[in-house]
Amino acid sequence: MPVHYLETGSLDPCYNLALEQFVLEYRTEGDWLMLWQNANTIVIGQNQNTAEEIDPAFVAAHGITVVRRMTGGGAVYHDLGNLNYSFITDVGNAEELSIRRFTEPICRALATLGVEAETSGRNDIVVDGRKVSGVAQRIAGGRILHHGTLLFDSDPAMIAGSLRADPAKFRSKSAKSVRSRVGMLRDYLPAGTDLCTFWDRILQELAPEGILRESLTERELVLVRRLADEKYRSWEWTWGRSPDYQVQRRGRFPGGTLEVRMNVHRGAITDIVFYGDFMATASQATLTESLRGVKTERSALDAALSRFELAPVFGGITKDEVLGLMLGEGD
């Protein structure tokens, strides 16, 4: 039976995730397949602490979008060297549901291209022990979304730099990402295989009985864009939904040592205190009180700190140094 096939026509991760959710919820019959890409993006798992998973300085310097998806699992980096796939179909017998139901077709598709891949652990596809795909699932209304990455030729430096390797300075109950050795599928494919060729071959293998090319109506696309703006582009979804956590960081600066300890609830500071040997001439009480309720994002914290004369509070430690420590930049 032919598979209903959709392409998003976009590299915007918020739009792409919104379209995927729309298809899950409103295309309730038949088997659906999506192949799509995001420009430079970190996609956070549904139950993760966003601040714990990213390197904020690297993300800001490279203009990387950060967005939370609606499935579990760990944080992943997307760029144009990565191809994403989404299967949407009936759940069937929930008791027999397994990741392998969906990863085995991917492995078979890769095998036809000469790549010997296998499912490993809970949610990875590996080649020669290197992770080339991470997958996740969600069930809604008797339908299941299974989606994953295919690392064709992503930039390893961007993967390593954007994802925080050591969450030891955080204490939370969030789901932690497991850092794995990654591999690039291009290294295992026939010489000269480009992404367009790979895309076409994957599509052929995942839909051997043919495809029905589908599109959404303009009215439906309006709803998708609204969902992208109101949910996936919102601070509350990507940051405010993070589990409660505690942060403890310490830095050494020309003006002295500074340690910050803070509690965060739904992405906003609930309690904060600074310690160190800096030469303060005034109490920090008014400052720390004003920081309660402030979102843990650069613009909000910068605005809050800018309202104060910081030299009496922190001596020779500058606002940028305080801000960088609070955000974990340079960890």
Secondary structure, DSSP 4 states (H G I P E B T S, - for coil): -PEEEE------HHHHHHHHHHHHHH--SS-EEEEE--SSEEEE-TTS-HHHHB-HHHHHHTT-EEEE-SS-S--EEE-TTEEEEEEEEE---GGG--THHHHHHHHHHHHHTT---EEETTTEEEETTEEEEEEEEEEETTEEEEEEEEESS--HHHHHHHB-S--TTEEE-SPPPPP--B--GGGTSPTT--HHHHHHHHHHHH-TT-EEE----HHHHHHHHHHIIIIIT-HIIIIITSPPEEEEEEEEETTEEEEEEEEEETTEEEEEEEEES----S-SHHHHHHHTT-BSSHHHHHHHHHTS--HHHHTT--HHHHHHHHHTTT-
